[in-house]
Amino acid sequence: MAGWLMPLEEVPDPVFAQRMLGDGVAIDPTEGCLYAPCDGEVTVLQPTGHAITLRAGDGVELLMHIGIDTVQLAGAGFDPRVKVGDKVRAGDVLIRFDLDAIVCGAPSVTTPVLLIGQDGLALTGKHGGGIVAPGEPIFSIRREAVAVEAVAGPVSETAVREVVVPLAHGIHARPAARLREVLVPFAARVTITKGDQSADARSPVRLMTLGIKLGDTIRITAEGGRADEAAATLAALIETGMGEKADPANAPAPAPAAAPVAAPVSNEPGLLGGVTAAPGLAIGTACFFRLPELSIDPVGKGASLERARLEDGIAKVVRAIDADLSHAAGPMRSILTAHRTMLDDPDMLETARQAILDGASAGHAWRLALRPQADLLRASGDAHLAERADDMVDLERRVVSAIEGLEDAPLVFPPDTILLADDLLPSQVTGLDPAQVRGFATVRGGPTSHVAILAASLGIPALVAMGAPLRGIAEGETLILDAGAGTIRIAPDTAQRAEAQARVDARAAALAGAHAAAAAPAKLADGTRIEVFANLGSVGDAERAVAAGAEGSGLLRTEFLFLERETPPSVAEQTAEYQAIADALQGRPLIIRLLDIGGDKPAPYLPIATEENPALGLRGIRVGLAHPQVLEDQLRAILGVRPIGIAKIMLPMIASVGELRAVRAVLDRLRDELGIGEKVELGIMVETPAAAATADLLATEADFLSIGTNDLTQYTLAMDRGNPAVASGIDGLHPAVLRLIADTCRGAAARGRWVGVCGGLASDPLAVPILVGLGVTELSATVSVVPEVKALLATLTLEHARAHAAAALNCATAADVRRLAREFTA
């Protein structure tokens, strides 16, 4: 390729710079084309198109890897012009690539060109450096005589390494994919063993089932050609920590996995308890859903025919998923992306192909490849991994259907169905018609599964993990599914059904009226102005918020730009995203929360050592202050949004005035550098008791305060909201939390600052009157409930809201507050 030649040591990646994959040179390209450096055969071409290996004869293999960490681009910007097995001549085009896109999207576009190490081969005559053109020699290869020493026995072709894992978050999806990447040049079979379980190192899915965590000791075993080099390369990569390095000595003691626990229910006959997956109330008739097993002939009709059928079936599903991804957004996009990644898993493909060689049909081979993986995920002891087993079963069915030319009949149910099932697949939930299915409940499943996420996005009330008692419900029985309470009532009496129906009807009427009036500014019945904003995470959210009547955004979560990637986003990338969201809001205010990462939201390029209690460690604004370049880049990006001032800045997890001052100093310096004279508001989130207690001090220097009630509640009650053992006790309407909100409003009012709420309470209709009564003047809710919040405000007067809030502050428990709130009428 055309570009600037440099020594391998200057490549910004230790795997290449330390010659773990072989000796060679590197080129910083000036044009977007990679040419064949010699005659040869294409032996490896990465699916993402960023790396290729040529066999040039006489045992010579050359690896060309365009850019560093370009696997994360998922093929974007790469256009391979050859395929595996093609014979090429020197100068033939191998890969065209978008140089600008790769410069913007990858850590480096530097391209290593390597001789894959083999005994007897050595590089000579390396080019001296500087500008090179396609076709110009960059090094020569010579074969050297290899001395053979007499040995007592056969030379071993097996290599073993033991490694103590230093990755803070263990070997999850990204590190697993990276391990597969570095093994591309090696023919050796490499396995990783933890305890008595092993997995192919080239299979991300298999590796995840091992549940490898920080501090685990694993064994790497390589067998076959260049086994020692393969094992050493893999061990060295793991020992680097891959951007997530932590001290294994700090690994937490293993704890048993928490399983979903059904909501506590009284011994009242006819009342079953479950775990809420999606809130809501529904009345309907029980209908059991049992999807029949696809009937396929397990015996194949010849390996070549069955392999072609397998590849054709997978290709059909890939095309269908890619088509859906072109317009998918939100939860559905993340689910489709996960399915697409699974279809590329080489271990599953190889298992299926081997089953075909053993005589299986294509459909049966695919089933044999996926079923054991799903079983392993369910048995992993990790609740989140167990929930991913549903995705594998879903993929199994889709591919088998494509192979056999079968189509599941559309999911059609009678009106007012309450669907009951042992479990549901994500694709089945997306096929439900909310006009037919009023709600569903499953024997198995979890509250964080893709099924739960989809149910919530579709607005279908759902309960999961109800256990075997669900199977005892008779087909056609009348049910009341109250997902908010976590219960199903079987065969309700006339009074119970009438009460539930009245609630359903009232909610439907209220929703219709709320949507009809959503465009008007939010005001109380006495004319008091209360702003109703929306919490956002994307351009699509902004568009939906405007349609729902939101008056702006009180919280833009910026984590979507920083997570699930190997490098931080550039200033230009951030500015473009923020500007697009601001444009979608059509001039409405946009409050951008600075990166709130750490704890349960790690990033590989911001390594955070394992903490005994991450919720009390390095997270929120503390991360930005610990990584000043990340903080400065994000502030610079926000200052690039036009018109200046439309985007306001909000600091997460503030606990002291000193933190606010530190960020204010950086902001003021950047405004001076950029020549920005207009004011750019800088506010804080009140999420810690410390911030609430010193609200008057913070309000002296902050332009506004916004209360994050989710974190404020867990810190006030000393209950981890991610711990199911205490989750039922976490309620933002606890009197202690309400008193801290009242303190915040008083402290801010004394300094003339407004207070908003962007946490979960802003979307809770029982909480909204209390918040207004305490002095909150801005509510930032989830997009879907914005019309309801505005309609509720229109029924209130400030006088009544204040009296109601005062009564709530005098309650003894959260249950008492909720009882009071249910009885409150404006």
N, C-alpha and C positions, 0 to 999 in steps of 0.2 A: 504494500500500500504506500501511497505517497504520504510523507510526513517526516518527523524529526526522530532520528534513531537515538536510542539511549541505552545505557547498560541496564541489565535486569535488576540490579540493586536499587535503582531509582523508582521501581514500580511501587506504588503505595499500597501494597498488600503483601504480608509476609509469606503467604503460600507461594507466590511467584518470586519475590525478591530473594528468598532463602533457597530457591531452586528445589522446593519440595516436589515439584512436578517434572523438573528437568531443566537443563541448561538452555540458554538462548539469549535473545535480545528483546527489546521492546520498541514500539513505534508510537509516537504521539501523532495521530493522523491529521492531515490537512484536507483530505477528500473522503467521501463516503463510499469507498469501494475496497473490498478485499479480493485480491487475485491469487490464483494458485502459484506458489513459489517454485513449483517443479511439477513434473509429471507424477501422477499417482492415482490412488483410489480413495474415495471418500469413505472412511470407516465409521466415523461418528459425526453426527450433526445434532446439536442440542435442539430440542423442540422449540425453544425460544429463539433460535436462530443466531445466537450471539457467539457461539464457539463451534469450531469444526476441527476434525482430525483427518489428516491424509496419511496413507501408507504409501511410501515412495519407493518400495522395493529394497531388497537386501536388509530387511529388518528395520528400516528407517521409518519412524513415525513422527509427524510434526503436528503440534497442537497450536492453533491460532485462536486467541480468546479476545474478542473485541470489547475493550473496556473492563473496568473493575466493578464487581457486584452488579453487572448488567443483567443477571438472571432476574433481578427484581423488576425489570421493565416488562417482563412477561411477553417478550416478543415485539413490543411496540418499538417501531423504528428500524426493525431488521427485516430484510427481504432476501432470504436464501435463494440462490439460483441453481442449486444442485441438490441432490438427495443422496442418502446412504447407498453405496454400491456404484455410484457414477464414476467412470474413468475420466480424468481431467488431464489437460496439457498445461504446461507452464504458461501463465498469462491468462488462463480462463477466469472469468468472473465467478467467484465463489459466493460472496454475500455483498449485497448493497445495503447501506445503512444510512439513516438520517443523522448526520453528524451533530447538527444543532440540538436535536431532541435528546441525544445521548449525553451531550455536554450538560444539558439542563437537568437530566433525570438520573444520572449516575455519578458516583464519587469521582470517577476519572474515566477518560476515554482511552487512556494508555493501553496499547494492545500488545501483550506478550506473544512472542513467536518462539516456540520451544521445541527442542529435540527431546522427545520422550526418552528418558534415560534407559539405556540398555548396555550390558557389558560389551566392551569392544568398540563402542562408538564414542567419538569425541568431537567437539567443535574445534575448528581451526579458522584462521584467517577472518576473524570478526571485523566487520566494517568499523572504521574509526569513529563514526558518529556524524552528526549533522544531518542535513537534508538528504533524503533518499527518494528515489522515484520507483514506480512499479517496474519490475524486471531487473533492478539493480541488485547485485549480490550483497547479501548482508552477513552470511557466514558460510563456511564450507564444513563438510563432515568427512571424517576419515575413520577407517576401521583400523583398530590397533590389535596386535596380537595379545591374546589373553593368556597369562600364565596359569597353568593348571597344576595344582599341588595335589600330591597323593593324600588321600584322606582315609580314615579308618573305616568309614561306612558311607552310605549314600548321603548326598547333600539334601538337607531338609528343604521342602517347598512350603513349609508352614511357618508363619511368624505370629507371635503373640505379644501384645502390649497391654498393660494394665494402666488405667487412668482414673484419677479421682476427679470427678466432674466439677469444674469451677464456674459453670454457667449459673447465674443467679436464679434463673427461672427454668433450669433443667433443659433437656433436649426436647423442645417443643417444635412446632411446625417449621419455623424459619431455620433454626440450626440443623434440623433433620434434612431439609432441602439442601443446605450448604454442604453437608457431608456427602450427599449424593453427587453434588456438583464436582467436588474435588476427586471423586473416584472415577470420573469419566475416562481418564487415560489408561486405567488399569484393567487388566483382564482377570486379575485374581478375584476369587469369591471372598467377600469380607463380611463377617458377622460381628454383631455387638451383643454381648451377654451381660445381663444383670441378674444375679442370683441364679436361678435355674431356668431362666427364660432367655431365649436368643431371638434376634431379628436380623434380617439382611440389612446391611448398612445403606444399601441403595433404595430402601423402601421407607419413605417418611411415615406412612400409615403404620407399618409394623413397629418402627422405632417408637412412635408415640404410645403404642400399647405397652411398652416396657415401663412407662412411667418414670423415666430417669430424672432424678432431681439433683439439686445442688448437694455435693458431698458424697453422692453415690460412687462406689467403685465399680467400674465396668471393665470388661475384658474385650479387647479387639483381636479377632483371629482372622488372618488372611491366608488363603490357600491358593496355590497356583503360581503362575509367572509373576515375577517381581513382587512376591508376597511381602517381603520385608519392607520394601519401599512403600507399598500401599498401606501397611499397618502403621509405619512411622509417620506417613503423611497425615493419616486420619488422627492419630494420637496428638501430633503437633498442633493440628487445627483445633481440636477440642481443648487442649491446654491453653490456647490463646484466649479462650473465653468467648471468642466471636463477638466482641463488643458488649458482652454481658458478664464480664468477669467479676467474681465475688470470692470471698474467702470461704472455702469449704468448711472451715472450723466453725463458721457462723450458721451452718445449716440447722434449721429447726428440727427438733425431735419429731419423728413420724407420729402422725395422729390418725386415728381411724377416719375414713371418709364419711362425711355426713350425708345421709340419704334424706330425700324429701319426707317430711312427717305430716300426716294428715292433720287437718285442723281439729282441735278438741271439740267433741260434740257430746251433748248430754245423752243419757240412756233412753231418750224419748224414742219410742217405736216409730219406724218409718223415716228416720233422719240419718243420712249417711254423710260422713265428712271426707273431704279431700283437700288438695293443695290448689290454691288459685293460680291458674295460668293466664287468664284474661278476665277482667272484671265484668260484671253485668248481671242482669236478672232476666230469666226466661221461663216461660210456661209452655209445656208441650207434651208430646207423646213419645214414650220410649221406643227407640228403634235401634236394634243391634246391627252393627256393621262388621261383617266378616268377609274380607276380601279373599276370594278363592286363590289357592296356589296355582300358579301357571303350570299347565300340564305340558311337559316337554319330553321328547325321547332322549334318554340319557346316553344312548349309544350313537357314536358318530358314523358318518358315511365316507370316511377318508380324511386324513389329517389336512391335506391341502385345501379341500373344500370347506372343512369346518373352521380352519384358521381364517380363510377368506370371509366366512359368515361372521365370525367373531369381530374381525376388524371392521367389517361393513356396519355391524350393529353398533359398535362403539362410536364409529364416525358419525352415524345418524344422530346419536344422542349428543355428541359434541356439537354438531351443527345446531341442534335444537337449543342447547344451553347457550351457545354463542349468540344465537338470534334473540333469545330472551334477555341476555346480558346487555344487548345494544340499547334496550329501553328500560331496563329494570332499575329500581332505586330503592333505598332504604333497606329493610330487613331482607327482602327478596333478593337483592343484589348480592349481599354477603353470603346467603345460602347457596345461590347459583355458583358463586365463585368457589365455594368449598367443594361443591359437587364436581366442578370442572377440574379442580386440582386432583381430586381422587381418581379421576379417569386417566390421569397421566402417571399414576403410580406404577413404576416398572415392575415391582415385585408382584403385584396383583396380575399384571399382564403376563408375566413369565409363568406364574402359577397356572393361569388359564391355558396358556399355550402348551405347557407340559401335560396338563390333563387331556388336551386334545391328542397329543402324541401317544398318550396311554389309552386312547380309544373313546374318549368322551365326546359328546356332541358339543357344539359351540355354546349353546345355552346352558347346558349342564356344567361345562367347564367354568363358565363365568360364575355360576352359582357356587361351585366348589372353591373358587378364588375368594369370593366375598363373604360367604357365611362364616367361615372361621374367624375372619377379621372382626366382623360384627360381634361375634361371641366373645372375642378377646377384649374388645372395648367395653362390653357390658360387665366383664369379670375383672376389669382393671382396678376396681376400688375407687376410681375417680368419677364422681358424679357427672362432671362435664363430659368426660370421654364417653361414659356410658350413654349419654344422650346423643352423641354423634353416631352411635350404632344405627339409629333410625335412618340417618342419611345413607349409610351403606346399604341397608335393605332397600331403600328407595332406588338407589342406583342399580342394584341388582335387578329389580323388577323392570326398570326402564330399558336397560340394555337387553335383557332376555326378551322383552316384548318386541324390541327393534329387530333382534335376530330372527325371531319366529314370525315376524309380520303380524303380531297381535296388537290389538288396541283395547285397553280397558273401556268398558262402557261408561258413558258419562255418569257421574254420581248424581242420581236423581232420587229425591226423597219426598214423602208427603209433606204438605204444609205443616208448620208448627212441630217439626221433629226435634226431639232432644236426642242427639246421636250418642250411642254408647258403644265402646269398643275396647278390646284389650289394649290396643295402641293404634295410632294413626301415623302415616308417613307425611312428610312435608308436602309432597305433591298432591296427596289426597286432601289436605286442609285447603290448599289453594284452589282445589276443584269444588269446594263447598259453596253453595248458593245461600247467602244469609237470609234470603227471602223464604227458603225452605227449612234450613237448619237454624233453629233459634239458639242452640247452644250444644256443647258436647262435653262428655266426661270419659276418661280412660282409666283402665285398671292400672296401667303402668305410666311411664313418662315422668318428666321433670319440669319444674317451673322455669328453667332457663333453656329448654330445648327449642329447636327451630319450630316445632309444632306450636309451642306456647307463644313465641314471638309472632308467628303468622296469625294466630287466632286474635291476638291483641290488635294487630294492624288491620284485620278485617272487621273488628268490632263484634266478634262472636264470643259470648261468655263461655269460659271453659274451665274445667277442673281436671287435674291429673292426679296420679298416684292414689287412686281411691281404693285399690286393693280388690281382693276377691269378692267382697260383698256386692260390688257393682254387678257382678254376673248373676246375682240372685233376683234382679229386677225383672219382672215379667214384661215380655214384648207387648206394646200397646198401653202400658200403664201410664197414667197421668203423673207428670213430674213438675216440681218447681225447682229450677236450678238457680241458686243464689251464689254466684261465684264470689261476690264480695264477702259473704259470710263463710264461704268454703263448704256449702252444704247442698245436698239434694234431698228434697222432701218427696216421699213416695205416697201416692194416692192421697193428696191433701183433701181435707173436708171442704164443704161449701164455703165456709167463712174464710179458711186459709187461702183458698183459690181466689175468692173475691178480693181479698186484701192484696194479694200479689198482682192480680190483674189491674187493680186500681193503680198500683205503683208503676206497672209497665205502661199503662195508658197515659198516666200523668207525665212520665218521662218522655214518651213519644210526642205528646202535645207540646211540652216545654221545648224539646229539641227543634220541632218545626218552627215554633215562634222565635226561638233564639236565632236560628239561621236566617229567618226572614228579616230580622232587625239588626243583623251583625254589622252592617256597614256604618251605622251611626256611632258617633263618639260615645264612650262609656261615661255615664253619669248616674249618680244616685237619684232617688225619687225627688230629693230636695234640691237637685241641681249641682250638688258637689261633684267636682271632676275627679275621677279615678281612672288612670291610664291602664289599659289592658294590652299587654304585649305578649309575645310568644317566644318560647325557647326553641332555638334552631340548631341544626347541625349540618345543613347543606343548602344549596341553591333551591332544590326542590321543596325543602321545608319552607323557605322564604316565600316561594310562590303560593304554596298552600296556605300560609299564614295570612297573606294579603287577601286571598279569596275568602278566608274565614272571618275577616274583619279585624285582624290584629292591627294595632296602631304603631307597631314597631317591634323590635326584638330586644327583650331585656336580658337575653343570655344567648350568645353564639358560642357554642362549644367548639374550640379550635383543635381538639385532640384528633379529629378525623384527618387532619393534615399531617400529623406527626406519628401516628401509630401504624403498625403493619408495614413498616419500611425499614431499610437498613441505614439510611442517612436522613438528616433533618431536611425539611423543605427549604428551598432558597427564599430569599426576600421577594424575588419576582413572582415565584409561585404562590406565596402567601398573599401578596398584594392582589394578584389576579383573582384568587378565590374570594377574598374579602370584598373586592370591588363588585364581583358578580352578584354576591349576596346583597350588597347595598343597592345595586341597580334593581334587583328583583323586588326590594322593599319600596321602590318608587318614591324615594325621598323621606321615608319614615326613619326614625332614629334606629341606630344599630349599636348595641352594647356588646363589645367583643371581650370575652373573658380570656385572659392570657393563659398559656398552656397550664393545664391542671393535670399533671402526670405524676407517676410514682404510686407506691402502694399497689393497688390492683390494676394500674394502667402503666406498665413498664414500656420503655423503648430501648432497643438494643444499642443505640448510639449514645444513650445517656445512662451508662451503667450505674445502678444503685445497689449497694451491697445489701445482702439479705438482712432484714430487720426483724427483730422479735415481734414487734407490733408496727407494721407498715403504716397504719392509720395515724400513728403518732410520730412518724419519722420524716424522711425527706420527701415531701410532696407539696403540691401547690406552688406558691410563689417561692418557697424555699429552693425548689429545683432551679427556677430561673435565676435566683441570686447565686446559686452554686455554679451555674453554667452561664456566665454573663453574655457570651456571644449569642446563645440561643435567645436570651431575653432581649438583647439589643436588636437582633434581626427581626423579632416579632414586632417590637415597637416601631422599628423603621418601616416594616411592611404596612402596619396600620396607618402610619402617618402618610402613606402613599395613596390612601383611599380619598377619592374626590366625590362631592365637595368636602374640603377640609372641615372637620368638626362633626360631620354626619356620623362618623364612627367614634364611639366613646370607648374608653379602656377600663376594664374591671380586673382587679387583682384578687386571685383566689387564696383562701386559707391565711388571711392576714391575722396576726396575733399581736402586733405591736406597731406603734407609730414609726419606729425605726425602719421597718420593712417598707412602709409606704414612702418614707423620705428617700430611701435608697433608689426606689424605682422612679420617683419624681425627678431625682437628679439626672438619671439617664435620659428620661423623656425630655427634660428641658435642654440638655446638651444636644440631643438629636434635632429638636426643633430649631435650635440656633444653627446647627450645621446645614439644615435643609432650608433655612430662611423662612420658616413658618411663623408668622406673627399671630395667626388666629389661635384662639383658645381651643385646646383639645382636652375634654373632661377626663379626669382620672378618678375612678371610684374604687370602692373595695367591696368584697363579699364578707358578710358577717357569718362565719361558719364555726367560730370557736367561742366558747364562753368568755375568753379574754377580750375578744373584739366587742362582744355585746356589753361587757362591763365597762369598757373604756370608750364607748361609742361617742361620748362628747369630745374626748381628746382626738379621736380619729376624724370626727366630723369637722374639726378645726382645719384639717389639711386635706381631706378628701372632698371631692365635688358631689358625691352621692354615696349612699350605702344600700346594698342589696343583700337580703338575708337568704342564705342557702339553708333551708330548713332541714334538708336530709342529713347533712353533716352536723349541723348545730344540734340536732336531736341526738345523734349517736354520741357526740362528745359530751353533751349535757348529762345523758343517762348512763354513760360509760358502757354502752352496748354496741358491739360491732354489727352493723346492719348487714354484713355478709355472713354472719354466723347464724345458721338456722336454729341453734339451741336457744338463742335469746331474741330471735327476730320478732316473735309475737308480742314482745314487750316494747318494741320501738314504735312510738306514736308521737308525731309532732304536736299533737294537741295536749300533751302532758303539761300540767300547770307550770312546771319548772321551765319548759321551753317557752311557753307563752309569756312568762314573766321576763325572760331574757329578750324576747321580741319587744315587749313594752319598754324595757330599759333602753333598747336600741333606738326606738322611736323618740323617746324623751330626750336622749342625748343628742340625736341628730337635730331635732326641732330647736333645741337651745342654740344651735349654731346655724340655723336656717337651711339645713340640708334635707332633701327628700329621702324617703326610705321605700325601697321596693322589696318584693319577695319573688325569687326565681326558683325556689325549691318546690317540693311536692305539695306543700300546703296551698300554694297559689292555684292549684288545679282541683282542690278538694272543696266541694260546695258547702260542706259543714264548717270549713275553716274560714272561707272568704269573709263572712260578716264579722267574725272575730278579728281578723287581720285589719280590716278597715276601721273597726272600733278602736284598735290599739294605735292607729296612726299611720298605717301603711297607705301610700297614695299611688303605688304602681304595682301591678300584679303581672308576672310573666309566666304564663301557663303553657301546657302542652297545646300544640296547634288544634287538636281535635276538640278541645273543650273551651276554646276562646269564645264562641258564640254563647255557650251556657253561662260562662262567668259574667259576660256583659249583661245577659238577661237577668241574672240573679242580682247584680248591682242595681239595676233599674227598679228593683222592688224595695230597696233599703233606704232608710234615712240615716244620716250621720248620728243623730241623737239616739235612735234605737240601737244602732250598731255599737255605740260607746257603752250604753247600759248593758248590752249583751256581753261585750268584752270584759267589763268589770265583774260581771257575775262569773264568767269563765275563770278569771284569775283567782277567784275564791273557792273554786272546786278543789277537791282533794286528789282526784285521780283523772287520768286521761279518759277512762270510761265515763266518769261523771261529766266531763266536758262534752263528750260526744252525745250523751243523753240530753244534756242541756241544749246542744246544738240542734238535735233532731226536733226538739220541742219548740225551738225558736221560730217565731213568725214575724215578718217585717211589719 
